[in-house]
Amino acid sequence: MAIRKKKPARPSSKARKDDVVRMRVTERQKRAIIAAAERDGLELSAWLRQLALRAAGVLPKREE
């Protein structure tokens, strides 16, 4: 019986996000940011990531 070699694991289609960015905000600012993320139907981290990447020119500007 022939022995099959395992195929190497393919990297996930989504890049793994291991780094953490922290920022200081007041409780009032945090509530406002969370509310904005929820209005867009996103979790806070995803909303902030999109905002930052658009500002950095990595993602296209959002069409309103």
PDB file with SEQRES, HELIX, SHEET and CRYST1 records, atoms N, CA, C and O in Angstrom:
SEQRES   1 A   64  MET ALA ILE ARG LYS LYS LYS PRO ALA ARG PRO SER SER          
SEQRES   2 A   64  LYS ALA ARG LYS ASP ASP VAL VAL ARG MET ARG VAL THR          
SEQRES   3 A   64  GLU ARG GLN LYS ARG ALA ILE ILE ALA ALA ALA GLU ARG          
SEQRES   4 A   64  ASP GLY LEU GLU LEU SER ALA TRP LEU ARG GLN LEU ALA          
SEQRES   5 A   64  LEU ARG ALA ALA GLY VAL LEU PRO LYS ARG GLU GLU              
HELIX    1 AA1 GLU A   27  ARG A   39  1                                  13    
HELIX    2 AA2 LEU A   44  ALA A   55  1                                  12    
CRYST1    1.000    1.000    1.000  90.00  90.00  90.00 P 1           1          
ATOM      1  N   MET A   1       0.832  -1.171   0.000  1.00  0.00           N  
ATOM      2  CA  MET A   1       0.000   0.000   0.000  1.00  0.00           C  
ATOM      3  C   MET A   1       0.887   1.248   0.000  1.00  0.00           C  
ATOM      4  O   MET A   1       1.809   1.346   0.810  1.00  0.00           O  
ATOM      5  N   ALA A   2       0.624   2.182  -0.881  1.00  0.00           N  
ATOM      6  CA  ALA A   2       1.418   3.397  -0.989  1.00  0.00           C  
ATOM      7  C   ALA A   2       1.093   4.337   0.172  1.00  0.00           C  
ATOM      8  O   ALA A   2      -0.057   4.463   0.594  1.00  0.00           O  
ATOM      9  N   ILE A   3       2.115   4.976   0.662  1.00  0.00           N  
ATOM     10  CA  ILE A   3       1.932   5.931   1.755  1.00  0.00           C  
ATOM     11  C   ILE A   3       1.729   7.313   1.139  1.00  0.00           C  
ATOM     12  O   ILE A   3       2.524   7.778   0.322  1.00  0.00           O  
ATOM     13  N   ARG A   4       0.656   7.939   1.553  1.00  0.00           N  
ATOM     14  CA  ARG A   4       0.361   9.295   1.059  1.00  0.00           C  
ATOM     15  C   ARG A   4       1.048  10.318   1.941  1.00  0.00           C  
ATOM     16  O   ARG A   4       1.008  10.234   3.168  1.00  0.00           O  
ATOM     17  N   LYS A   5       1.672  11.274   1.299  1.00  0.00           N  
ATOM     18  CA  LYS A   5       2.274  12.364   2.055  1.00  0.00           C  
ATOM     19  C   LYS A   5       1.208  13.423   2.289  1.00  0.00           C  
ATOM     20  O   LYS A   5       0.376  13.694   1.423  1.00  0.00           O  
ATOM     21  N   LYS A   6       1.249  14.007   3.462  1.00  0.00           N  
ATOM     22  CA  LYS A   6       0.313  15.084   3.759  1.00  0.00           C  
ATOM     23  C   LYS A   6       0.675  16.320   2.955  1.00  0.00           C  
ATOM     24  O   LYS A   6       1.850  16.655   2.804  1.00  0.00           O  
ATOM     25  N   LYS A   7      -0.328  16.985   2.448  1.00  0.00           N  
ATOM     26  CA  LYS A   7      -0.094  18.252   1.768  1.00  0.00           C  
ATOM     27  C   LYS A   7       0.214  19.304   2.825  1.00  0.00           C  
ATOM     28  O   LYS A   7      -0.349  19.272   3.919  1.00  0.00           O  
ATOM     29  N   PRO A   8       1.096  20.225   2.504  1.00  0.00           N  
ATOM     30  CA  PRO A   8       1.369  21.289   3.477  1.00  0.00           C  
ATOM     31  C   PRO A   8       0.112  22.127   3.696  1.00  0.00           C  
ATOM     32  O   PRO A   8      -0.660  22.363   2.767  1.00  0.00           O  
ATOM     33  N   ALA A   9      -0.080  22.566   4.916  1.00  0.00           N  
ATOM     34  CA  ALA A   9      -1.257  23.374   5.239  1.00  0.00           C  
ATOM     35  C   ALA A   9      -1.196  24.680   4.463  1.00  0.00           C  
ATOM     36  O   ALA A   9      -0.161  25.343   4.403  1.00  0.00           O  
ATOM     37  N   ARG A  10      -2.327  25.030   3.872  1.00  0.00           N  
ATOM     38  CA  ARG A  10      -2.403  26.301   3.146  1.00  0.00           C  
ATOM     39  C   ARG A  10      -2.702  27.413   4.130  1.00  0.00           C  
ATOM     40  O   ARG A  10      -3.452  27.222   5.088  1.00  0.00           O  
ATOM     41  N   PRO A  11      -2.117  28.565   3.895  1.00  0.00           N  
ATOM     42  CA  PRO A  11      -2.434  29.680   4.788  1.00  0.00           C  
ATOM     43  C   PRO A  11      -3.899  30.062   4.642  1.00  0.00           C  
ATOM     44  O   PRO A  11      -4.480  29.932   3.565  1.00  0.00           O  
ATOM     45  N   SER A  12      -4.475  30.522   5.702  1.00  0.00           N  
ATOM     46  CA  SER A  12      -5.865  30.956   5.700  1.00  0.00           C  
ATOM     47  C   SER A  12      -6.053  32.096   4.707  1.00  0.00           C  
ATOM     48  O   SER A  12      -5.139  32.883   4.462  1.00  0.00           O  
ATOM     49  N   SER A  13      -7.252  32.168   4.144  1.00  0.00           N  
ATOM     50  CA  SER A  13      -7.516  33.257   3.206  1.00  0.00           C  
ATOM     51  C   SER A  13      -7.556  34.599   3.922  1.00  0.00           C  
ATOM     52  O   SER A  13      -7.341  35.642   3.305  1.00  0.00           O  
ATOM     53  N   LYS A  14      -7.828  34.574   5.214  1.00  0.00           N  
ATOM     54  CA  LYS A  14      -7.816  35.798   6.002  1.00  0.00           C  
ATOM     55  C   LYS A  14      -6.499  35.870   6.753  1.00  0.00           C  
ATOM     56  O   LYS A  14      -6.091  34.913   7.411  1.00  0.00           O  
ATOM     57  N   ALA A  15      -5.844  37.008   6.648  1.00  0.00           N  
ATOM     58  CA  ALA A  15      -4.579  37.177   7.365  1.00  0.00           C  
ATOM     59  C   ALA A  15      -4.856  37.180   8.865  1.00  0.00           C  
ATOM     60  O   ALA A  15      -5.839  37.756   9.332  1.00  0.00           O  
ATOM     61  N   ARG A  16      -3.980  36.534   9.595  1.00  0.00           N  
ATOM     62  CA  ARG A  16      -4.134  36.473  11.038  1.00  0.00           C  
ATOM     63  C   ARG A  16      -3.751  37.820  11.642  1.00  0.00           C  
ATOM     64  O   ARG A  16      -2.722  38.399  11.296  1.00  0.00           O  
ATOM     65  N   LYS A  17      -4.579  38.301  12.534  1.00  0.00           N  
ATOM     66  CA  LYS A  17      -4.353  39.606  13.152  1.00  0.00           C  
ATOM     67  C   LYS A  17      -3.881  39.389  14.579  1.00  0.00           C  
ATOM     68  O   LYS A  17      -4.687  39.151  15.479  1.00  0.00           O  
ATOM     69  N   ASP A  18      -2.571  39.473  14.782  1.00  0.00           N  
ATOM     70  CA  ASP A  18      -2.004  39.239  16.103  1.00  0.00           C  
ATOM     71  C   ASP A  18      -1.621  40.520  16.837  1.00  0.00           C  
ATOM     72  O   ASP A  18      -1.638  40.553  18.067  1.00  0.00           O  
ATOM     73  N   ASP A  19      -1.279  41.566  16.108  1.00  0.00           N  
ATOM     74  CA  ASP A  19      -0.852  42.806  16.760  1.00  0.00           C  
ATOM     75  C   ASP A  19      -2.043  43.542  17.349  1.00  0.00           C  
ATOM     76  O   ASP A  19      -3.161  43.453  16.842  1.00  0.00           O  
ATOM     77  N   VAL A  20      -1.785  44.268  18.423  1.00  0.00           N  
ATOM     78  CA  VAL A  20      -2.821  45.025  19.106  1.00  0.00           C  
ATOM     79  C   VAL A  20      -2.399  46.479  19.153  1.00  0.00           C  
ATOM     80  O   VAL A  20      -1.244  46.785  19.452  1.00  0.00           O  
ATOM     81  N   VAL A  21      -3.329  47.379  18.858  1.00  0.00           N  
ATOM     82  CA  VAL A  21      -3.098  48.812  18.962  1.00  0.00           C  
ATOM     83  C   VAL A  21      -4.022  49.335  20.053  1.00  0.00           C  
ATOM     84  O   VAL A  21      -5.228  49.090  20.027  1.00  0.00           O  
ATOM     85  N   ARG A  22      -3.456  50.045  20.998  1.00  0.00           N  
ATOM     86  CA  ARG A  22      -4.263  50.602  22.083  1.00  0.00           C  
ATOM     87  C   ARG A  22      -4.302  52.115  21.952  1.00  0.00           C  
ATOM     88  O   ARG A  22      -3.344  52.734  21.488  1.00  0.00           O  
ATOM     89  N   MET A  23      -5.419  52.705  22.365  1.00  0.00           N  
ATOM     90  CA  MET A  23      -5.525  54.156  22.346  1.00  0.00           C  
ATOM     91  C   MET A  23      -6.300  54.613  23.569  1.00  0.00           C  
ATOM     92  O   MET A  23      -7.139  53.881  24.094  1.00  0.00           O  
ATOM     93  N   ARG A  24      -6.020  55.796  24.006  1.00  0.00           N  
ATOM     94  CA  ARG A  24      -6.700  56.340  25.180  1.00  0.00           C  
ATOM     95  C   ARG A  24      -7.872  57.204  24.728  1.00  0.00           C  
ATOM     96  O   ARG A  24      -7.726  58.074  23.870  1.00  0.00           O  
ATOM     97  N   VAL A  25      -9.033  56.949  25.318  1.00  0.00           N  
ATOM     98  CA  VAL A  25     -10.230  57.746  25.057  1.00  0.00           C  
ATOM     99  C   VAL A  25     -10.996  57.885  26.375  1.00  0.00           C  
ATOM    100  O   VAL A  25     -10.828  57.084  27.296  1.00  0.00           O  
ATOM    101  N   THR A  26     -11.824  58.899  26.443  1.00  0.00           N  
ATOM    102  CA  THR A  26     -12.699  59.026  27.604  1.00  0.00           C  
ATOM    103  C   THR A  26     -13.849  58.039  27.449  1.00  0.00           C  
ATOM    104  O   THR A  26     -14.076  57.509  26.362  1.00  0.00           O  
ATOM    105  N   GLU A  27     -14.563  57.797  28.521  1.00  0.00           N  
ATOM    106  CA  GLU A  27     -15.713  56.893  28.457  1.00  0.00           C  
ATOM    107  C   GLU A  27     -16.759  57.431  27.476  1.00  0.00           C  
ATOM    108  O   GLU A  27     -17.380  56.661  26.744  1.00  0.00           O  
ATOM    109  N   ARG A  28     -16.948  58.740  27.464  1.00  0.00           N  
ATOM    110  CA  ARG A  28     -17.915  59.353  26.544  1.00  0.00           C  
ATOM    111  C   ARG A  28     -17.485  59.150  25.091  1.00  0.00           C  
ATOM    112  O   ARG A  28     -18.311  58.827  24.237  1.00  0.00           O  
ATOM    113  N   GLN A  29     -16.201  59.339  24.812  1.00  0.00           N  
ATOM    114  CA  GLN A  29     -15.688  59.123  23.459  1.00  0.00           C  
ATOM    115  C   GLN A  29     -15.853  57.660  23.044  1.00  0.00           C  
ATOM    116  O   GLN A  29     -16.220  57.365  21.907  1.00  0.00           O  
ATOM    117  N   LYS A  30     -15.581  56.763  23.967  1.00  0.00           N  
ATOM    118  CA  LYS A  30     -15.710  55.341  23.668  1.00  0.00           C  
ATOM    119  C   LYS A  30     -17.151  54.983  23.320  1.00  0.00           C  
ATOM    120  O   LYS A  30     -17.395  54.241  22.369  1.00  0.00           O  
ATOM    121  N   ARG A  31     -18.091  55.501  24.076  1.00  0.00           N  
ATOM    122  CA  ARG A  31     -19.509  55.225  23.778  1.00  0.00           C  
ATOM    123  C   ARG A  31     -19.886  55.750  22.399  1.00  0.00           C  
ATOM    124  O   ARG A  31     -20.621  55.092  21.663  1.00  0.00           O  
ATOM    125  N   ALA A  32     -19.386  56.930  22.046  1.00  0.00           N  
ATOM    126  CA  ALA A  32     -19.689  57.517  20.738  1.00  0.00           C  
ATOM    127  C   ALA A  32     -19.083  56.677  19.615  1.00  0.00           C  
ATOM    128  O   ALA A  32     -19.715  56.481  18.577  1.00  0.00           O  
ATOM    129  N   ILE A  33     -17.864  56.182  19.819  1.00  0.00           N  
ATOM    130  CA  ILE A  33     -17.196  55.361  18.794  1.00  0.00           C  
ATOM    131  C   ILE A  33     -17.919  54.031  18.635  1.00  0.00           C  
ATOM    132  O   ILE A  33     -18.124  53.568  17.513  1.00  0.00           O  
ATOM    133  N   ILE A  34     -18.302  53.420  19.735  1.00  0.00           N  
ATOM    134  CA  ILE A  34     -19.037  52.146  19.686  1.00  0.00           C  
ATOM    135  C   ILE A  34     -20.371  52.335  18.972  1.00  0.00           C  
ATOM    136  O   ILE A  34     -20.769  51.495  18.166  1.00  0.00           O  
ATOM    137  N   ALA A  35     -21.061  53.437  19.268  1.00  0.00           N  
ATOM    138  CA  ALA A  35     -22.344  53.707  18.615  1.00  0.00           C  
ATOM    139  C   ALA A  35     -22.169  53.857  17.104  1.00  0.00           C  
ATOM    140  O   ALA A  35     -22.997  53.371  16.334  1.00  0.00           O  
ATOM    141  N   ALA A  36     -21.099  54.525  16.678  1.00  0.00           N  
ATOM    142  CA  ALA A  36     -20.834  54.690  15.241  1.00  0.00           C  
ATOM    143  C   ALA A  36     -20.570  53.338  14.588  1.00  0.00           C  
ATOM    144  O   ALA A  36     -21.052  53.075  13.487  1.00  0.00           O  
ATOM    145  N   ALA A  37     -19.809  52.484  15.262  1.00  0.00           N  
ATOM    146  CA  ALA A  37     -19.526  51.147  14.719  1.00  0.00           C  
ATOM    147  C   ALA A  37     -20.812  50.341  14.597  1.00  0.00           C  
ATOM    148  O   ALA A  37     -21.034  49.662  13.594  1.00  0.00           O  
ATOM    149  N   GLU A  38     -21.646  50.416  15.606  1.00  0.00           N  
ATOM    150  CA  GLU A  38     -22.912  49.674  15.582  1.00  0.00           C  
ATOM    151  C   GLU A  38     -23.838  50.176  14.476  1.00  0.00           C  
ATOM    152  O   GLU A  38     -24.544  49.383  13.852  1.00  0.00           O  
ATOM    153  N   ARG A  39     -23.839  51.486  14.230  1.00  0.00           N  
ATOM    154  CA  ARG A  39     -24.660  52.024  13.134  1.00  0.00           C  
ATOM    155  C   ARG A  39     -24.245  51.434  11.795  1.00  0.00           C  
ATOM    156  O   ARG A  39     -25.081  51.236  10.913  1.00  0.00           O  
ATOM    157  N   ASP A  40     -22.957  51.154  11.641  1.00  0.00           N  
ATOM    158  CA  ASP A  40     -22.446  50.549  10.406  1.00  0.00           C  
ATOM    159  C   ASP A  40     -22.518  49.031  10.428  1.00  0.00           C  
ATOM    160  O   ASP A  40     -22.143  48.374   9.457  1.00  0.00           O  
ATOM    161  N   GLY A  41     -23.005  48.467  11.544  1.00  0.00           N  
ATOM    162  CA  GLY A  41     -23.147  47.016  11.638  1.00  0.00           C  
ATOM    163  C   GLY A  41     -21.834  46.276  11.820  1.00  0.00           C  
ATOM    164  O   GLY A  41     -21.710  45.116  11.429  1.00  0.00           O  
ATOM    165  N   LEU A  42     -20.851  46.947  12.416  1.00  0.00           N  
ATOM    166  CA  LEU A  42     -19.527  46.346  12.597  1.00  0.00           C  
ATOM    167  C   LEU A  42     -19.151  46.289  14.073  1.00  0.00           C  
ATOM    168  O   LEU A  42     -19.647  47.063  14.893  1.00  0.00           O  
ATOM    169  N   GLU A  43     -18.259  45.348  14.388  1.00  0.00           N  
ATOM    170  CA  GLU A  43     -17.669  45.343  15.712  1.00  0.00           C  
ATOM    171  C   GLU A  43     -16.704  46.513  15.790  1.00  0.00           C  
ATOM    172  O   GLU A  43     -16.221  46.999  14.768  1.00  0.00           O  
ATOM    173  N   LEU A  44     -16.425  46.961  17.005  1.00  0.00           N  
ATOM    174  CA  LEU A  44     -15.580  48.128  17.206  1.00  0.00           C  
ATOM    175  C   LEU A  44     -14.222  47.989  16.517  1.00  0.00           C  
ATOM    176  O   LEU A  44     -13.789  48.907  15.821  1.00  0.00           O  
ATOM    177  N   SER A  45     -13.554  46.864  16.699  1.00  0.00           N  
ATOM    178  CA  SER A  45     -12.222  46.703  16.108  1.00  0.00           C  
ATOM    179  C   SER A  45     -12.265  46.750  14.585  1.00  0.00           C  
ATOM    180  O   SER A  45     -11.390  47.350  13.961  1.00  0.00           O  
ATOM    181  N   ALA A  46     -13.267  46.130  13.984  1.00  0.00           N  
ATOM    182  CA  ALA A  46     -13.383  46.136  12.521  1.00  0.00           C  
ATOM    183  C   ALA A  46     -13.656  47.550  12.015  1.00  0.00           C  
ATOM    184  O   ALA A  46     -13.104  47.966  10.996  1.00  0.00           O  
ATOM    185  N   TRP A  47     -14.503  48.286  12.724  1.00  0.00           N  
ATOM    186  CA  TRP A  47     -14.844  49.651  12.322  1.00  0.00           C  
ATOM    187  C   TRP A  47     -13.617  50.553  12.405  1.00  0.00           C  
ATOM    188  O   TRP A  47     -13.336  51.318  11.482  1.00  0.00           O  
ATOM    189  N   LEU A  48     -12.887  50.457  13.522  1.00  0.00           N  
ATOM    190  CA  LEU A  48     -11.678  51.269  13.676  1.00  0.00           C  
ATOM    191  C   LEU A  48     -10.616  50.899  12.648  1.00  0.00           C  
ATOM    192  O   LEU A  48      -9.938  51.776  12.113  1.00  0.00           O  
ATOM    193  N   ARG A  49     -10.467  49.604  12.369  1.00  0.00           N  
ATOM    194  CA  ARG A  49      -9.485  49.150  11.381  1.00  0.00           C  
ATOM    195  C   ARG A  49      -9.813  49.729  10.004  1.00  0.00           C  
ATOM    196  O   ARG A  49      -8.923  50.223   9.312  1.00  0.00           O  
ATOM    197  N   GLN A  50     -11.088  49.670   9.603  1.00  0.00           N  
ATOM    198  CA  GLN A  50     -11.483  50.223   8.306  1.00  0.00           C  
ATOM    199  C   GLN A  50     -11.226  51.723   8.245  1.00  0.00           C  
ATOM    200  O   GLN A  50     -10.711  52.229   7.247  1.00  0.00           O  
ATOM    201  N   LEU A  51     -11.582  52.429   9.304  1.00  0.00           N  
ATOM    202  CA  LEU A  51     -11.387  53.876   9.349  1.00  0.00           C  
ATOM    203  C   LEU A  51      -9.901  54.222   9.203  1.00  0.00           C  
ATOM    204  O   LEU A  51      -9.532  55.102   8.425  1.00  0.00           O  
ATOM    205  N   ALA A  52      -9.067  53.526   9.955  1.00  0.00           N  
ATOM    206  CA  ALA A  52      -7.626  53.801   9.914  1.00  0.00           C  
ATOM    207  C   ALA A  52      -7.021  53.439   8.562  1.00  0.00           C  
ATOM    208  O   ALA A  52      -6.196  54.187   8.039  1.00  0.00           O  
ATOM    209  N   LEU A  53      -7.415  52.313   7.993  1.00  0.00           N  
ATOM    210  CA  LEU A  53      -6.858  51.885   6.712  1.00  0.00           C  
ATOM    211  C   LEU A  53      -7.308  52.790   5.569  1.00  0.00           C  
ATOM    212  O   LEU A  53      -6.557  53.008   4.617  1.00  0.00           O  
ATOM    213  N   ARG A  54      -8.525  53.316   5.657  1.00  0.00           N  
ATOM    214  CA  ARG A  54      -8.965  54.288   4.642  1.00  0.00           C  
ATOM    215  C   ARG A  54      -8.147  55.568   4.750  1.00  0.00           C  
ATOM    216  O   ARG A  54      -7.719  56.123   3.738  1.00  0.00           O  
ATOM    217  N   ALA A  55      -7.932  56.032   5.965  1.00  0.00           N  
ATOM    218  CA  ALA A  55      -7.147  57.252   6.177  1.00  0.00           C  
ATOM    219  C   ALA A  55      -5.707  57.061   5.708  1.00  0.00           C  
ATOM    220  O   ALA A  55      -5.069  58.008   5.251  1.00  0.00           O  
ATOM    221  N   ALA A  56      -5.205  55.851   5.821  1.00  0.00           N  
ATOM    222  CA  ALA A  56      -3.835  55.554   5.389  1.00  0.00           C  
ATOM    223  C   ALA A  56      -3.740  55.305   3.890  1.00  0.00           C  
ATOM    224  O   ALA A  56      -2.638  55.157   3.361  1.00  0.00           O  
ATOM    225  N   GLY A  57      -4.875  55.256   3.197  1.00  0.00           N  
ATOM    226  CA  GLY A  57      -4.880  55.032   1.762  1.00  0.00           C  
ATOM    227  C   GLY A  57      -4.782  53.577   1.361  1.00  0.00           C  
ATOM    228  O   GLY A  57      -4.583  53.273   0.185  1.00  0.00           O  
ATOM    229  N   VAL A  58      -4.918  52.669   2.319  1.00  0.00           N  
ATOM    230  CA  VAL A  58      -4.839  51.231   2.031  1.00  0.00           C  
ATOM    231  C   VAL A  58      -6.167  50.721   1.494  1.00  0.00           C  
ATOM    232  O   VAL A  58      -6.186  49.849   0.626  1.00  0.00           O  
ATOM    233  N   LEU A  59      -7.273  51.249   1.994  1.00  0.00           N  
ATOM    234  CA  LEU A  59      -8.607  50.904   1.497  1.00  0.00           C  
ATOM    235  C   LEU A  59      -9.172  52.093   0.741  1.00  0.00           C  
ATOM    236  O   LEU A  59      -8.840  53.238   1.048  1.00  0.00           O  
ATOM    237  N   PRO A  60     -10.032  51.833  -0.254  1.00  0.00           N  
ATOM    238  CA  PRO A  60     -10.646  52.944  -0.977  1.00  0.00           C  
ATOM    239  C   PRO A  60     -11.585  53.736  -0.053  1.00  0.00           C  
ATOM    240  O   PRO A  60     -12.145  53.198   0.902  1.00  0.00           O  
ATOM    241  N   LYS A  61     -11.736  55.003  -0.362  1.00  0.00           N  
ATOM    242  CA  LYS A  61     -12.645  55.854   0.419  1.00  0.00           C  
ATOM    243  C   LYS A  61     -14.060  55.301   0.327  1.00  0.00           C  
ATOM    244  O   LYS A  61     -14.466  54.764  -0.703  1.00  0.00           O  
ATOM    245  N   ARG A  62     -14.793  55.438   1.402  1.00  0.00           N  
ATOM    246  CA  ARG A  62     -16.167  54.928   1.499  1.00  0.00           C  
ATOM    247  C   ARG A  62     -17.100  55.861   0.744  1.00  0.00           C  
ATOM    248  O   ARG A  62     -17.018  57.083   0.868  1.00  0.00           O  
ATOM    249  N   GLU A  63     -17.979  55.267  -0.032  1.00  0.00           N  
ATOM    250  CA  GLU A  63     -18.978  56.058  -0.754  1.00  0.00           C  
ATOM    251  C   GLU A  63     -20.192  56.210   0.144  1.00  0.00           C  
ATOM    252  O   GLU A  63     -20.754  55.220   0.612  1.00  0.00           O  
ATOM    253  N   GLU A  64     -20.591  57.433   0.380  1.00  0.00           N  
ATOM    254  CA  GLU A  64     -21.734  57.734   1.262  1.00  0.00           C  
ATOM    255  C   GLU A  64     -23.029  57.598   0.527  1.00  0.00           C  
ATOM    256  O   GLU A  64     -24.094  57.812   1.107  1.00  0.00           O  
TER     257      GLU A  64                                                      
END                                                                             
